[in-house]
Amino acid sequence: MLNADDNAQHFEVIIYNDKTTPFEFVAGLISHLTGLPLYYSEEAARRISHTGKHALGPYPESIAQVIYQEAKQAIESAGHPLFIETMNIAHSEQSAVVSCSFCGKPSTAVDRLLAGQNGSICDECITSSAAVLQNLLSTARVSYTYQLLDWHFGKVSPETFVKTNHVYPGRVRADLQIAINEIFNANAIRIVGIKQQYGYEKIDLTDLWTSVRNAHGLAPISFEELDIGEPEPIKCQLNGLWLLQDNGDRYAAVLSREKDYGGNFTIYLEISGPQGERTAEITRNIFSKIEEQIKAAQSYRGKVLSLEQAPHYGGSSTGITVHKMQTVNRREIILPEQIIEKLDRTIVRFCANRERLRALGLQTKRGVLFYGPPGTGKTHTIRYLASMLKDHTTFLVTAEQIGLLPEYFALARLMQPVIFVIEDADLLAKARSSMHSPGEEVLLNHMLNEMDGLKEDADILFVLSTNKPEALEEALVARPGRIDQLIEFPRPDEDCRIRLMKLYGNALTINPELEKNIAKRTEGVSASFLKELMRRLAQYSIDRGEDGIIAKTDVDQALEEMLFANNLLNRAILGGANVSDIEQF
């Protein structure tokens, strides 16, 4: 028989809210324990979500204990962290469990509970409130950079800070921006642009902390859109101030540019923070990651590039141009078969077998010279090689960029494997006997030294082209290790001329007899001559009202126009200087 105290209904079973236990489980548990319909149990579960807890009962102590044990077993079996307890409501003021006034969690479910005059707050609610306040402060309206820095670091003297600067050439700004975005954005409390009175001067943190008349104002973040050969350009920030935090440690970063009067610029990135090993560690890690990103050069790798040069040469490039070259396949290379085989063996298969050559202890850099009359396919073949060797980065160097050779070679070492193309090499590496100034010889020696200075296992393919092989310096072409293979590009023979007409005139209708007639009458012309001839034939057919259907009169008129007598200059320009007198068939 139960005594009076045991029958007294002084106990409640209290279920508390948490962030992980599913709502459906809580509602089902209440329904199972109380026998209430699921609708009422779901309302009780919602109350737990809103207020932090819900009490079942009151019950006699013995019944409350049975309910508590059954609930505890169900919770443990399901593997949920749901907290439940029994409480003597007649003596609740004596209970050792105190709950958070905000989320309702008991002291046993949190790490720390701070008591105040009107209630208590747990450590989780303090952290959440701090995050909300941090967001409000980070968007506070301020006008000057020194105000932001005071808010970020507190009222401290800049003299107690340590700062580290790294300088980068303007041409790496795409990869630098990618690195900054990856590293800074994850830890940024606030990012702002900086109003500069003089856009050509660099900025450091000391400047930004100035609160006198020359204080730096805040500005919208300004970007430069940079084409890197992708569908969308990359946006490179012109300047900026990042307020950053890493595991509670606060620091700042400043990005700016310094320009010279020639249009060249360098990029400065400064990282500052309170003196100490922690700031030094953060700074080392950031600059190390940036260097890795720049060395990877993912923005430009595998593309066709050349360096940009300022209008007033200042000894360095201002950026990198990505060339969107048309893909050229093997079918579009119209050359004698033995030359195509030489190209494949000397270049394509050589590059494919580099690792096996390296394993045998053989050098993996190579130099090839393309030579022949203008318009015979040298540049077209270079496009073909760039299309075939898609894992290679191609650099196009022209004669007027001779002063940028040191930068080109530095990039080539960085971005291997590389195709290093020097067009019109006779202008750069002319024979010493033809030079007119000491400066020309200095530049030639510099190029030869750079080629010699590359390691034998460098994955660099040099392709030089010239219309005047006899004008080249003997030290370049006669020494193995610089130029290993010479490949001649002759004027097309009759078979190649027919194939070129089919390539360039694939949309035209030319009967086979007329095709052979054209091939015989164009002996000695270049490929570029035939390309222009196809266009003129198309024009004549359009004039007759038979678009694309070529007649013999079209051929006669076009050849007469392109190779009329006593005009050697016209023939030379169109690639037909060696053509004999036109024969009428």
C-alpha positions as CSV (number, residue, x, y, z in Angstrom):
1,M,0.0,0.0,0.0
2,L,1.4,3.4,-1.0
3,N,1.9,6.0,1.7
4,A,0.6,9.6,1.4
5,D,3.9,11.1,0.4
6,D,4.3,8.6,-2.5
7,N,0.9,9.5,-3.8
8,A,1.5,13.2,-3.8
9,Q,1.8,14.5,-7.4
10,H,4.9,16.6,-6.9
11,F,7.1,15.4,-9.8
12,E,7.4,16.5,-13.4
13,V,9.4,14.9,-16.3
14,I,11.1,17.8,-18.2
15,I,12.2,17.4,-21.8
16,Y,14.8,20.1,-23.0
17,N,15.5,21.3,-26.5
18,D,18.7,20.6,-28.4
19,K,19.9,21.3,-32.0
20,T,20.2,17.7,-33.3
21,T,17.3,15.5,-32.1
22,P,14.7,15.3,-34.9
23,F,11.3,17.0,-34.3
24,E,9.5,13.8,-35.3
25,F,11.3,11.7,-32.6
26,V,10.5,14.2,-29.9
27,A,6.8,14.3,-30.9
28,G,6.6,10.5,-31.1
29,L,8.3,10.1,-27.7
30,I,5.8,12.4,-26.0
31,S,2.9,10.6,-27.6
32,H,4.3,7.2,-26.4
33,L,4.9,8.4,-22.9
34,T,1.6,10.2,-22.4
35,G,-0.8,8.3,-24.6
36,L,-1.8,11.7,-26.2
37,P,-2.8,11.8,-29.9
38,L,0.1,12.7,-32.1
39,Y,-1.5,16.1,-32.8
40,Y,-1.2,17.2,-29.2
41,S,2.3,15.7,-28.9
42,E,3.5,17.7,-31.9
43,E,2.2,20.9,-30.3
44,A,4.2,20.0,-27.2
45,A,7.3,19.4,-29.4
46,R,6.9,22.8,-31.0
47,R,6.7,24.3,-27.5
48,I,10.0,22.7,-26.7
49,S,11.5,24.3,-29.9
50,H,10.2,27.7,-29.0
51,T,10.7,27.9,-25.2
52,G,13.5,25.4,-24.7
53,K,11.6,22.8,-22.6
54,H,8.3,21.1,-21.8
55,A,7.1,19.5,-18.6
56,L,5.1,16.2,-18.5
57,G,3.0,15.8,-15.4
58,P,2.9,16.3,-12.5
59,Y,3.1,12.7,-11.4
60,P,3.7,10.8,-8.2
61,E,7.4,10.2,-7.8
62,S,7.2,6.5,-8.6
63,I,5.3,7.1,-11.9
64,A,7.6,9.9,-12.8
65,Q,10.6,7.6,-12.4
66,V,9.0,4.9,-14.6
67,I,8.3,7.5,-17.3
68,Y,11.8,8.9,-17.0
69,Q,13.5,5.5,-17.3
70,E,11.4,4.5,-20.3
71,A,12.1,7.8,-22.0
72,K,15.8,7.5,-21.2
73,Q,16.0,4.0,-22.7
74,A,14.2,5.2,-25.9
75,I,16.5,8.2,-26.3
76,E,19.7,6.1,-25.8
77,S,18.4,3.4,-28.2
78,A,17.8,6.0,-30.9
79,G,21.3,7.5,-30.3
80,H,20.0,11.1,-29.7
81,P,21.5,13.6,-27.2
82,L,18.1,14.7,-26.0
83,F,18.3,15.7,-22.3
84,I,15.5,14.7,-19.9
85,E,15.2,14.9,-16.1
86,T,12.6,14.6,-13.3
87,M,12.0,17.6,-10.9
88,N,10.3,17.9,-7.6
89,I,8.2,20.9,-8.3
90,A,7.3,21.3,-4.6
91,H,11.0,22.0,-3.8
92,S,12.1,23.3,-7.2
93,E,13.9,26.2,-5.6
94,Q,16.3,23.6,-4.0
95,S,17.1,22.0,-7.4
96,A,20.7,22.1,-8.5
97,V,19.8,22.3,-12.2
98,V,19.5,25.9,-13.4
99,S,18.5,26.7,-17.0
100,C,19.5,29.4,-19.5
101,S,17.0,32.1,-19.7
102,F,17.5,32.5,-23.5
103,C,17.6,28.9,-24.9
104,G,16.2,27.0,-21.9
105,K,19.1,24.5,-21.7
106,P,19.9,23.3,-18.2
107,S,23.3,23.8,-16.6
108,T,24.1,20.1,-17.1
109,A,23.7,20.5,-20.9
110,V,26.2,23.4,-21.4
111,D,29.8,24.1,-20.6
112,R,29.2,27.3,-18.6
113,L,26.1,29.2,-17.3
114,L,26.5,32.8,-16.1
115,A,24.0,34.1,-13.6
116,G,22.6,37.7,-13.7
117,Q,20.0,39.7,-11.7
118,N,17.1,38.5,-13.7
119,G,18.2,35.1,-15.1
120,S,21.2,33.2,-16.6
121,I,22.8,32.9,-20.0
122,C,24.8,29.9,-21.3
123,D,28.1,30.1,-23.2
124,E,26.5,29.1,-26.5
125,C,24.0,32.0,-26.4
126,I,26.9,34.4,-25.5
127,T,28.8,33.2,-28.6
128,S,25.8,33.6,-30.9
129,S,25.1,37.1,-29.5
130,A,28.7,38.1,-30.1
131,A,28.5,37.0,-33.7
132,V,25.3,39.1,-34.2
133,L,27.0,42.1,-32.7
134,Q,30.1,41.5,-34.8
135,N,28.1,41.6,-38.0
136,L,26.3,44.8,-36.9
137,L,29.7,46.4,-36.1
138,S,31.3,45.2,-39.4
139,T,28.6,47.0,-41.4
140,A,28.7,50.2,-39.2
141,R,29.0,53.4,-41.2
142,V,32.4,54.9,-41.0
143,S,34.2,57.3,-43.4
144,Y,37.9,56.8,-42.9
145,T,40.3,53.9,-42.7
146,Y,41.7,54.9,-39.3
147,Q,38.2,54.5,-37.8
148,L,38.0,51.0,-39.1
149,L,41.4,50.1,-37.8
150,D,40.6,51.6,-34.4
151,W,37.5,49.5,-34.2
152,H,39.3,46.3,-35.5
153,F,42.4,46.5,-33.2
154,G,41.2,48.9,-30.5
155,K,42.9,52.1,-29.5
156,V,46.5,50.9,-29.9
157,S,49.5,52.6,-31.3
158,P,50.7,51.5,-34.8
159,E,54.2,51.5,-33.5
160,T,53.4,48.3,-31.6
161,F,52.6,46.5,-34.9
162,V,54.9,44.6,-37.2
163,K,54.3,44.6,-40.9
164,T,55.7,42.6,-43.8
165,N,55.6,43.6,-47.5
166,H,55.9,41.5,-50.6
167,V,56.3,43.0,-54.1
168,Y,54.9,41.3,-57.2
169,P,55.2,42.2,-60.9
170,G,52.0,43.4,-62.6
171,R,52.0,40.4,-64.9
172,V,51.1,38.0,-62.1
173,R,48.1,39.9,-60.9
174,A,45.6,37.3,-62.1
175,D,47.1,34.4,-60.0
176,L,47.7,36.9,-57.1
177,Q,44.0,37.8,-57.1
178,I,42.9,34.2,-57.1
179,A,45.2,33.5,-54.1
180,I,44.0,36.6,-52.2
181,N,40.4,35.5,-52.7
182,E,41.0,32.0,-51.5
183,I,43.1,33.0,-48.4
184,F,41.5,36.3,-47.2
185,N,37.8,35.9,-47.9
186,A,37.4,33.0,-45.5
187,N,38.8,35.1,-42.6
188,A,37.6,38.5,-43.6
189,I,35.5,40.6,-41.2
190,R,35.4,43.5,-43.6
191,I,36.8,44.4,-47.0
192,V,36.9,48.0,-48.2
193,G,38.4,50.0,-51.1
194,I,40.7,52.9,-50.3
195,K,40.3,56.4,-51.7
196,Q,43.7,57.5,-53.1
197,Q,44.7,61.1,-53.8
198,Y,47.5,59.8,-56.1
199,G,46.8,56.5,-57.9
200,Y,50.5,55.8,-58.7
201,E,51.7,55.6,-55.0
202,K,51.7,52.5,-52.9
203,I,49.9,52.5,-49.5
204,D,50.9,51.0,-46.2
205,L,49.1,50.5,-42.9
206,T,50.8,53.5,-41.3
207,D,49.3,55.7,-44.0
208,L,45.8,54.3,-43.3
209,W,46.0,54.9,-39.6
210,T,46.6,58.6,-40.1
211,S,43.7,60.6,-38.7
212,V,44.8,64.1,-39.6
213,R,44.1,66.2,-42.7
214,N,45.5,63.5,-45.1
215,A,43.3,60.7,-43.7
216,H,42.4,58.0,-46.3
217,G,38.7,57.8,-46.9
218,L,36.8,54.6,-47.8
219,A,35.8,54.0,-51.4
220,P,33.9,51.3,-53.3
221,I,36.1,48.4,-54.2
222,S,37.5,49.0,-57.7
223,F,38.5,46.2,-60.1
224,E,40.3,45.8,-63.4
225,E,38.8,43.1,-65.7
226,L,41.6,40.9,-67.1
227,D,41.2,38.5,-70.0
228,I,42.9,35.2,-69.2
229,G,41.4,33.3,-72.1
230,E,38.4,32.0,-70.2
231,P,34.7,32.7,-70.9
232,E,34.7,35.3,-68.1
233,P,37.5,37.7,-67.3
234,I,39.0,37.7,-63.8
235,K,38.4,40.8,-61.7
236,C,41.6,42.1,-60.2
237,Q,41.3,44.5,-57.3
238,L,43.2,47.8,-57.7
239,N,43.6,48.4,-53.9
240,G,42.0,47.3,-50.7
241,L,42.0,46.9,-47.0
242,W,41.1,43.6,-45.4
243,L,40.3,43.3,-41.7
244,L,41.0,39.7,-40.8
245,Q,40.8,37.3,-38.0
246,D,42.3,33.8,-37.5
247,N,41.3,31.8,-34.4
248,G,40.7,35.1,-32.5
249,D,43.9,36.7,-33.6
250,R,43.3,39.9,-35.5
251,Y,45.5,41.2,-38.4
252,A,45.1,43.4,-41.5
253,A,46.2,43.3,-45.2
254,V,46.7,46.2,-47.6
255,L,46.9,45.8,-51.4
256,S,48.1,48.7,-53.6
257,R,49.9,49.4,-56.8
258,E,52.9,51.7,-57.6
259,K,53.2,53.0,-61.1
260,D,56.1,54.6,-63.0
261,Y,55.8,57.2,-65.7
262,G,56.3,54.6,-68.4
263,G,53.0,52.8,-67.5
264,N,54.7,49.9,-65.7
265,F,53.5,49.0,-62.2
266,T,54.3,46.7,-59.3
267,I,51.9,45.3,-56.8
268,Y,52.4,45.6,-53.0
269,L,50.8,43.4,-50.4
270,E,51.4,44.2,-46.8
271,I,50.2,42.1,-43.8
272,S,50.3,43.8,-40.3
273,G,49.4,42.7,-36.8
274,P,50.5,43.0,-33.2
275,Q,54.1,42.1,-32.5
276,G,54.6,38.5,-31.6
277,E,55.1,35.0,-32.9
278,R,51.4,34.5,-33.8
279,T,51.5,37.4,-36.3
280,A,54.8,36.1,-37.8
281,E,53.3,32.6,-38.2
282,I,50.1,34.0,-39.9
283,T,52.2,36.2,-42.2
284,R,54.5,33.3,-43.2
285,N,51.6,31.0,-44.0
286,I,49.8,33.6,-46.1
287,F,52.8,34.5,-48.2
288,S,53.8,30.9,-48.6
289,K,50.3,30.0,-50.0
290,I,50.4,33.0,-52.4
291,E,53.8,32.0,-53.7
292,E,52.5,28.5,-54.4
293,Q,49.5,29.9,-56.3
294,I,51.7,32.1,-58.4
295,K,54.2,29.4,-59.2
296,A,51.3,27.1,-60.2
297,A,50.2,29.8,-62.7
298,Q,46.9,28.1,-63.3
299,S,45.4,31.3,-64.9
300,Y,47.7,31.0,-67.9
301,R,49.0,27.4,-68.1
302,G,48.3,25.6,-71.3
303,K,47.5,28.8,-73.3
304,V,49.2,30.8,-76.0
305,L,50.7,33.9,-74.4
306,S,52.9,37.0,-75.1
307,L,54.0,39.8,-72.8
308,E,52.4,43.2,-73.0
309,Q,54.8,46.1,-73.3
310,A,54.2,49.7,-72.3
311,P,54.2,52.4,-75.0
312,H,57.4,53.9,-73.4
313,Y,59.7,50.9,-72.7
314,G,60.8,50.7,-69.2
315,G,62.6,47.4,-69.1
316,S,59.7,45.2,-68.0
317,S,56.3,44.0,-69.2
318,T,52.9,45.4,-68.0
319,G,50.9,42.2,-68.3
320,I,50.2,39.0,-70.3
321,T,48.1,38.8,-73.4
322,V,46.2,35.5,-74.1
323,H,45.9,34.7,-77.8
324,K,42.8,32.9,-78.8
325,M,44.4,31.0,-81.7
326,Q,42.3,28.9,-84.0
327,T,42.8,25.1,-83.5
328,V,44.6,23.5,-86.4
329,N,44.4,19.8,-87.0
330,R,46.7,17.4,-88.9
331,R,44.5,17.5,-92.1
332,E,45.0,21.2,-92.4
333,I,48.8,21.0,-92.5
334,I,49.5,20.8,-96.3
335,L,53.2,19.9,-96.6
336,P,55.2,17.1,-98.3
337,E,54.7,13.9,-96.3
338,Q,58.4,13.6,-95.4
339,I,58.3,17.0,-93.7
340,I,55.1,16.2,-91.7
341,E,56.8,13.0,-90.6
342,K,59.9,15.0,-89.5
343,L,57.6,17.4,-87.5
344,D,55.9,14.5,-85.8
345,R,59.1,12.7,-84.9
346,T,61.2,15.7,-84.0
347,I,58.5,17.6,-82.0
348,V,55.2,15.8,-81.2
349,R,56.6,12.3,-80.4
350,F,59.7,13.8,-78.8
351,C,57.5,15.8,-76.3
352,A,55.3,12.7,-75.7
353,N,58.4,10.6,-74.8
354,R,60.1,13.2,-72.6
355,E,59.8,11.1,-69.4
356,R,61.3,8.0,-71.0
357,L,64.1,10.1,-72.5
358,R,64.8,11.6,-69.1
359,A,64.9,8.1,-67.5
360,L,67.6,7.3,-70.0
361,G,69.6,10.3,-68.9
362,L,69.0,12.3,-72.1
363,Q,68.2,16.0,-72.4
364,T,64.5,17.0,-72.8
365,K,64.9,20.5,-74.2
366,R,65.1,20.9,-77.9
367,G,65.6,23.7,-80.5
368,V,64.0,23.6,-84.0
369,L,64.4,26.1,-86.8
370,F,61.7,26.6,-89.4
371,Y,63.0,28.3,-92.6
372,G,61.6,28.9,-96.0
373,P,60.0,31.7,-98.2
374,P,57.2,33.8,-96.7
375,G,53.7,32.3,-96.8
376,T,54.8,28.6,-96.9
377,G,53.1,27.6,-93.6
378,K,55.7,28.2,-90.8
379,T,53.3,30.2,-88.6
380,H,50.4,27.9,-89.5
381,T,52.5,24.9,-88.4
382,I,53.3,26.6,-85.1
383,R,49.5,26.9,-84.5
384,Y,49.2,23.2,-85.3
385,L,51.9,22.4,-82.7
386,A,50.1,24.5,-80.0
387,S,46.9,22.6,-80.8
388,M,48.6,19.2,-80.6
389,L,50.6,19.9,-77.4
390,K,47.7,21.1,-75.3
391,D,49.6,20.5,-72.0
392,H,52.3,23.0,-73.1
393,T,52.1,26.8,-72.6
394,T,53.2,28.6,-75.8
395,F,55.1,31.9,-75.7
396,L,55.1,34.0,-78.8
397,V,58.1,36.3,-78.9
398,T,58.4,38.9,-81.7
399,A,61.6,40.9,-82.7
400,E,60.4,44.1,-81.1
401,Q,60.1,42.4,-77.7
402,I,63.8,41.5,-77.6
403,G,64.2,43.5,-74.4
404,L,61.7,41.3,-72.6
405,L,63.6,38.1,-73.2
406,P,64.7,37.8,-69.5
407,E,61.1,37.9,-68.4
408,Y,60.1,35.4,-71.1
409,F,62.8,33.0,-70.0
410,A,61.8,33.4,-66.3
411,L,58.2,32.5,-67.2
412,A,59.3,29.6,-69.4
413,R,61.2,28.1,-66.5
414,L,58.2,28.6,-64.2
415,M,55.5,27.2,-66.6
416,Q,57.1,24.1,-68.1
417,P,56.4,22.3,-70.4
418,V,56.7,25.3,-72.8
419,I,56.8,26.0,-76.5
420,F,59.0,29.0,-76.9
421,V,58.4,30.6,-80.3
422,I,60.7,33.3,-81.7
423,E,59.3,34.6,-85.1
424,D,61.6,36.4,-87.6
425,A,64.6,35.1,-85.7
426,D,66.9,36.7,-88.3
427,L,66.0,40.1,-86.8
428,L,67.0,39.0,-83.3
429,A,69.9,36.6,-84.1
430,K,71.4,38.0,-87.2
431,A,75.1,37.2,-88.1
432,R,77.6,39.3,-86.1
433,S,79.1,40.5,-89.4
434,S,75.7,42.2,-90.3
435,M,75.3,44.0,-86.9
436,H,75.5,47.7,-86.9
437,S,75.8,48.4,-83.1
438,P,77.2,46.8,-80.0
439,G,73.7,46.7,-78.6
440,E,72.6,44.1,-81.1
441,E,75.5,41.8,-80.2
442,V,74.7,42.2,-76.5
443,L,71.1,41.1,-77.1
444,L,72.2,38.1,-79.2
445,N,74.6,37.0,-76.5
446,H,71.9,37.4,-73.9
447,M,69.6,35.1,-75.8
448,L,72.3,32.5,-76.4
449,N,73.3,32.6,-72.7
450,E,69.7,32.1,-71.7
451,M,69.3,29.1,-74.0
452,D,72.6,27.6,-72.7
453,G,71.6,28.4,-69.1
454,L,68.6,26.2,-69.1
455,K,69.0,22.8,-67.6
456,E,69.2,19.9,-70.0
457,D,66.1,18.3,-68.4
458,A,64.1,21.5,-68.9
459,D,60.8,20.8,-70.7
460,I,61.2,23.6,-73.2
461,L,60.8,23.4,-77.0
462,F,62.4,26.3,-78.9
463,V,60.8,27.0,-82.3
464,L,62.5,29.7,-84.3
465,S,61.2,30.8,-87.7
466,T,62.9,32.8,-90.4
467,N,62.6,33.7,-94.1
468,K,66.4,34.3,-94.3
469,P,68.3,31.4,-92.8
470,E,71.5,32.6,-94.4
471,A,71.3,35.8,-92.2
472,L,71.3,33.9,-88.9
473,E,74.3,33.9,-86.6
474,E,76.3,30.7,-87.0
475,A,76.7,30.3,-83.2
476,L,73.0,29.8,-83.0
477,V,72.3,27.3,-85.8
478,A,75.7,25.4,-85.9
479,R,75.9,24.4,-82.3
480,P,73.9,21.4,-81.1
481,G,72.0,22.1,-77.9
482,R,70.7,25.4,-79.2
483,I,69.2,24.3,-82.6
484,D,69.0,20.5,-83.0
485,Q,66.9,20.3,-86.1
486,L,66.4,22.5,-89.2
487,I,63.1,22.0,-91.1
488,E,62.6,23.6,-94.5
489,F,59.2,24.8,-95.6
490,P,59.3,24.8,-99.4
491,R,56.9,26.3,-101.8
492,P,54.1,23.8,-102.4
493,D,54.5,21.2,-105.2
494,E,51.6,20.4,-107.6
495,D,50.0,17.8,-105.2
496,C,50.2,20.2,-102.3
497,R,48.7,23.0,-104.4
498,I,45.7,20.9,-105.2
499,R,45.3,20.0,-101.5
500,L,45.6,23.6,-100.6
501,M,42.9,24.6,-103.1
502,K,40.6,21.9,-101.5
503,L,41.4,23.2,-98.0
504,Y,40.9,26.9,-98.7
505,G,38.2,26.5,-101.4
506,N,36.2,23.7,-99.7
507,A,33.0,25.8,-100.2
508,L,33.7,26.3,-103.9
509,T,32.8,24.1,-106.8
510,I,35.8,23.6,-109.1
511,N,35.8,20.8,-111.6
512,P,38.8,18.5,-111.5
513,E,40.2,19.6,-114.9
514,L,40.1,23.2,-113.9
515,E,41.7,22.3,-110.6
516,K,44.6,20.7,-112.4
517,N,44.8,23.7,-114.7
518,I,45.1,26.1,-111.8
519,A,47.8,23.8,-110.2
520,K,49.9,23.9,-113.3
521,R,49.6,27.6,-113.8
522,T,50.6,28.4,-110.2
523,E,53.9,26.6,-110.0
524,G,56.2,28.3,-107.5
525,V,53.5,30.2,-105.5
526,S,53.2,30.1,-101.8
527,A,50.3,28.6,-99.7
528,S,49.2,32.1,-98.8
529,F,49.0,33.0,-102.5
530,L,46.6,30.1,-103.1
531,K,44.5,31.1,-100.1
532,E,44.1,34.6,-101.6
533,L,43.4,33.1,-105.1
534,M,40.4,31.1,-103.7
535,R,38.9,34.3,-102.2
536,R,39.2,36.1,-105.5
537,L,37.7,33.3,-107.5
538,A,34.8,33.4,-105.1
539,Q,34.4,37.1,-105.7
540,Y,34.4,36.7,-109.5
541,S,31.8,33.9,-109.3
542,I,29.6,36.2,-107.2
543,D,29.9,38.9,-109.8
544,R,28.7,36.5,-112.4
545,G,25.7,35.6,-110.2
546,E,26.8,31.9,-109.7
547,D,28.0,32.0,-106.1
548,G,30.8,29.5,-105.5
549,I,30.7,27.9,-109.0
550,I,34.1,28.6,-110.5
551,A,34.5,29.0,-114.3
552,K,37.7,29.2,-116.3
553,T,37.2,32.9,-117.0
554,D,37.2,33.5,-113.2
555,V,40.6,31.8,-113.0
556,D,42.0,33.7,-116.0
557,Q,40.9,37.1,-114.5
558,A,42.1,36.3,-111.0
559,L,45.6,35.1,-112.1
560,E,45.9,38.1,-114.5
561,E,45.0,40.4,-111.6
562,M,47.5,38.8,-109.2
563,L,50.4,38.1,-111.5
564,F,50.1,40.7,-114.3
565,A,53.3,41.3,-116.2
566,N,56.0,43.7,-115.1
567,N,54.8,43.9,-111.5
568,L,57.3,42.0,-109.5
569,L,56.4,43.8,-106.2
570,N,52.8,42.6,-106.5
571,R,54.0,39.0,-107.1
572,A,56.3,39.2,-104.1
573,I,53.7,40.5,-101.8
574,L,51.2,37.8,-102.8
575,G,53.8,35.0,-102.6
576,G,54.3,34.5,-106.3
577,A,57.6,36.1,-107.1
578,N,59.0,33.0,-108.7
579,V,56.1,32.3,-110.9
580,S,57.0,32.1,-114.6
581,D,55.0,34.0,-117.2
582,I,51.3,33.1,-117.2
583,E,50.5,30.6,-119.9
584,Q,47.0,30.7,-121.4
585,F,45.6,27.2,-121.8
